[in-house]
């Protein structure tokens, strides 16, 4: 955490990278360029350059300064498995703030690419290791 000073912050909260069979299907673009051109830098730091949830087309945090973001609200996950019509939950990272037992309990199928559900004992038949 850089507390908004320095670094190379990006609006990439809840970002997804996806590799299947050794092939990259979705990737974080990284910095791309440390050019003096602010517009180019901001393009690489924006939500448009990342595979992230976007709400109302807005940035997650303001692109306030050359290499720092403005303050942003805390990022958290909702239990999407409770959403009507949810067919599968894809676990791409292991976060301590997520109760994976609850995810498994409410999801019809869980594809776990990070072994995040290793300690889940109930509903193991719904878990597929990727």
WOCORSUL-V139619 format. One record per pair of residues at least 6 apart in sequence whose ideal C-beta (glycine too) atoms are under 7 Angstrom apart, sorted by sequence separation. I is the first residue (numbers start at 1). J is the second residue. D is the distance in whole Angstrom. If there is no record, write none. Layout:
I & J & D
I & J & D
//
This chain:
19 & 25 & 7
35 & 41 & 6
43 & 49 & 6
63 & 69 & 7
64 & 70 & 4
80 & 86 & 6
104 & 110 & 5
2 & 9 & 7
18 & 25 & 5
33 & 40 & 5
47 & 54 & 5
62 & 69 & 7
103 & 110 & 6
110 & 117 & 6
120 & 127 & 7
18 & 26 & 4
33 & 41 & 7
61 & 69 & 4
62 & 70 & 3
81 & 89 & 5
17 & 26 & 6
61 & 70 & 5
80 & 89 & 7
16 & 26 & 6
17 & 27 & 6
61 & 71 & 7
117 & 127 & 5
17 & 28 & 6
33 & 44 & 6
61 & 72 & 3
32 & 44 & 4
47 & 59 & 6
60 & 72 & 5
15 & 28 & 6
31 & 44 & 6
46 & 59 & 6
47 & 60 & 6
104 & 117 & 6
89 & 103 & 6
29 & 44 & 6
112 & 127 & 6
12 & 28 & 6
100 & 116 & 5
104 & 120 & 5
110 & 126 & 6
112 & 128 & 7
46 & 63 & 7
100 & 117 & 5
105 & 122 & 7
109 & 126 & 6
110 & 127 & 5
111 & 128 & 5
112 & 129 & 6
113 & 130 & 4
45 & 63 & 6
89 & 107 & 4
105 & 123 & 6
108 & 126 & 7
112 & 130 & 6
91 & 110 & 6
101 & 120 & 5
104 & 123 & 4
107 & 126 & 7
109 & 128 & 7
111 & 130 & 5
29 & 49 & 5
91 & 111 & 7
94 & 114 & 5
100 & 120 & 5
42 & 63 & 5
76 & 97 & 7
77 & 98 & 6
86 & 107 & 7
87 & 108 & 6
88 & 109 & 5
89 & 110 & 5
90 & 111 & 5
91 & 112 & 5
92 & 113 & 5
93 & 114 & 6
101 & 122 & 7
28 & 50 & 6
81 & 103 & 6
87 & 109 & 7
91 & 113 & 6
92 & 114 & 6
94 & 116 & 4
104 & 126 & 6
8 & 31 & 6
79 & 102 & 6
88 & 111 & 6
91 & 114 & 6
104 & 127 & 6
79 & 103 & 7
82 & 106 & 5
26 & 51 & 5
41 & 66 & 7
81 & 106 & 4
91 & 116 & 5
81 & 107 & 4
91 & 117 & 7
79 & 106 & 6
38 & 66 & 6
11 & 45 & 6
10 & 45 & 5
11 & 46 & 6
15 & 50 & 5
16 & 51 & 5
9 & 45 & 7
11 & 47 & 5
15 & 51 & 6
15 & 52 & 5
12 & 50 & 4
14 & 52 & 6
11 & 50 & 7
13 & 52 & 6
14 & 53 & 6
10 & 50 & 7
12 & 52 & 6
13 & 60 & 5
11 & 59 & 5
11 & 60 & 4
11 & 61 & 6
11 & 69 & 7
8 & 67 & 6
9 & 68 & 6
7 & 67 & 6
9 & 69 & 4
6 & 67 & 6
7 & 68 & 7
14 & 75 & 6
6 & 68 & 6
13 & 75 & 4
5 & 68 & 6
4 & 68 & 5
4 & 69 & 6
4 & 70 & 7
4 & 71 & 6
16 & 92 & 6
//
